[in-house]
Amino acid sequence: MYRTFGAMWQGWTKNLFPLMAGSRRRAAAEICLVFPWIPLLLLLGAPVGWRYPHFAGLTLLVMGLGLLAGRHAAYAAMLRRSHFPLSGIQFYVPAAALYCAALFASARRYARGTVTWKGREYPASMAAK
């Protein structure tokens, strides 16, 4: 359907926000639900934790890896139910980040009042709520 990343980005940013019923609250909830915020924050905090006693850094590292492994396991179950190969699990974090970025950009474009499609700008027909 899309031949380039730019075309895919335009198509997704044109269509994702309306799939959230044009609601900023639903879009924000979707971003919070899809992206693995807590595991990644724990992993980013692990180096800081090495400065403190009682294995704080190791605790943050183990908790972050455990939660991220849980998110990967849930994604693997979704892949299996959808009859996709499990090799796609390696793309979970980059795909979640790309999806969230496209949803955020789509909400921003609808709030601005125009969307771009195939090099042309169109008025956004759905008011951002």
C-alpha positions as CSV (number, residue, x, y, z in Angstrom):
1,M,0.0,0.0,0.0
2,Y,2.7,2.5,1.0
3,R,5.9,2.5,-1.1
4,T,8.0,4.8,1.2
5,F,8.3,5.6,4.8
6,G,7.2,9.2,4.1
7,A,4.0,8.0,2.4
8,M,3.3,5.6,5.3
9,W,3.8,8.5,7.8
10,Q,1.4,10.8,5.9
11,G,-1.2,8.0,5.7
12,W,-0.9,7.1,9.4
13,T,-0.9,10.6,10.7
14,K,-4.0,11.3,8.6
15,N,-5.9,8.3,9.8
16,L,-4.8,7.4,13.4
17,F,-6.4,10.2,15.4
18,P,-9.9,9.7,13.9
19,L,-9.6,6.0,15.0
20,M,-9.4,7.3,18.5
21,A,-12.8,8.9,17.9
22,G,-11.1,12.3,17.6
23,S,-10.5,12.4,21.4
24,R,-7.2,13.7,22.8
25,R,-8.0,11.8,26.0
26,R,-8.4,8.5,24.1
27,A,-5.2,9.2,22.1
28,A,-3.2,9.9,25.3
29,A,-4.6,6.8,27.0
30,E,-3.6,4.7,23.9
31,I,-0.1,6.1,24.1
32,C,0.2,5.3,27.8
33,L,-1.2,1.8,27.3
34,V,0.9,0.8,24.2
35,F,4.4,2.2,25.0
36,P,6.3,0.4,27.8
37,W,7.0,3.5,29.8
38,I,7.6,1.9,33.2
39,P,10.1,-0.8,32.1
40,L,12.1,1.7,30.1
41,L,12.1,4.3,32.9
42,L,13.3,1.6,35.3
43,L,16.1,0.6,32.9
44,L,17.1,4.2,32.4
45,G,17.2,4.7,36.2
46,A,19.4,1.6,36.8
47,P,22.7,3.5,36.1
48,V,21.7,6.1,38.6
49,G,20.8,3.4,41.2
50,W,24.4,2.1,41.1
51,R,25.5,5.1,43.1
52,Y,23.3,4.0,46.1
53,P,23.8,1.1,48.5
54,H,21.7,-2.0,48.9
55,F,21.8,-3.0,45.2
56,A,19.4,-0.2,44.1
57,G,20.8,-0.3,40.6
58,L,20.5,-4.0,40.3
59,T,17.0,-4.0,41.6
60,L,15.9,-1.4,39.0
61,L,17.7,-3.3,36.3
62,V,16.0,-6.6,37.2
63,M,12.6,-5.0,37.6
64,G,12.9,-3.2,34.3
65,L,14.0,-6.3,32.4
66,G,11.3,-8.4,34.1
67,L,8.5,-6.0,33.2
68,L,9.9,-5.6,29.6
69,A,10.0,-9.4,29.3
70,G,6.3,-9.5,30.4
71,R,5.4,-6.9,27.8
72,H,7.2,-8.9,25.2
73,A,5.4,-12.1,26.3
74,A,2.1,-10.4,25.9
75,Y,3.1,-9.2,22.5
76,A,4.2,-12.7,21.6
77,A,0.8,-14.0,22.6
78,M,-0.9,-11.4,20.4
79,L,1.4,-12.3,17.5
80,R,0.5,-16.0,17.9
81,R,-3.3,-15.3,18.1
82,S,-3.0,-13.3,14.9
83,H,-1.0,-16.1,13.2
84,F,2.1,-14.0,12.7
85,P,5.6,-15.5,13.1
86,L,7.2,-15.0,16.6
87,S,10.3,-13.5,14.9
88,G,8.3,-10.2,14.8
89,I,8.8,-9.9,18.6
90,Q,12.1,-8.2,18.0
91,F,10.2,-5.2,16.6
92,Y,8.0,-4.6,19.6
93,V,9.7,-1.6,21.2
94,P,10.6,0.2,17.9
95,A,7.1,-0.5,16.6
96,A,5.4,0.8,19.8
97,A,7.6,3.9,19.6
98,L,6.7,4.5,16.0
99,Y,3.0,3.9,16.5
100,C,2.9,6.3,19.5
101,A,4.9,9.0,17.6
102,A,2.5,8.7,14.6
103,L,-0.6,8.9,16.9
104,F,0.9,12.0,18.7
105,A,1.7,13.6,15.3
106,S,-1.8,12.8,14.0
107,A,-3.5,14.4,17.1
108,R,-1.3,17.4,16.7
109,R,-2.2,17.8,13.1
110,Y,-5.9,17.5,13.8
111,A,-5.5,20.1,16.6
112,R,-3.8,22.4,14.1
113,G,-6.7,21.9,11.7
114,T,-5.0,20.5,8.6
115,V,-3.7,17.1,7.5
116,T,-1.4,16.4,4.7
117,W,-2.0,13.6,2.2
118,K,0.0,13.0,-1.0
119,G,1.6,16.4,-0.8
120,R,-1.6,18.4,-0.3
121,E,-3.0,19.9,2.8
122,Y,-6.7,19.3,3.6
123,P,-8.8,20.8,6.4
124,A,-9.2,18.4,9.3
125,S,-12.9,17.4,9.3
126,M,-12.9,16.3,12.9
127,A,-12.5,18.9,15.7
128,A,-10.0,17.7,18.3
129,K,-11.8,17.0,21.6
